[in-house]
Amino acid sequence: MVSDSLEELHEMARRIGVPRFGFQNHPRHPHYDLPPVKRDLAIQNGAIPVTVKELIEVVSRNTPQ
């Protein structure tokens, strides 16, 4: 799970019950890895599902060269 802001990312994780230790603080794409049940819960709470390809495209566009 990724977000436009870390605040929003952590808030969604808190809302769906993902512990903070699940946070992956990668410099280019901080995120949470979600099991399927949490992914479904995130979507129910407003997350927008994307494919891996779509995610890579967005991360690549937003990464300074």
RAHU-V671636 format. One line per field, one symbol per residue. phi: phi as a letter, one per 20 degrees, with the letter a starting at -180 (. if undefined). psi: psi as a letter, one per 30 degrees, with the letter a starting at -180 (. if undefined). Layout:
BEGIN
phi->???
psi->???
END
This chain:
BEGIN
phi->.cbfbfgfffffgffenefgfefdefgebfadedfgffffffffeofdfcegfffffffffedfe
psi->kllfkeeeeeeeeeeghkkfffkjikefiklkkkleeeeeeeefgfljklleeeeeeeeeegkk.
END
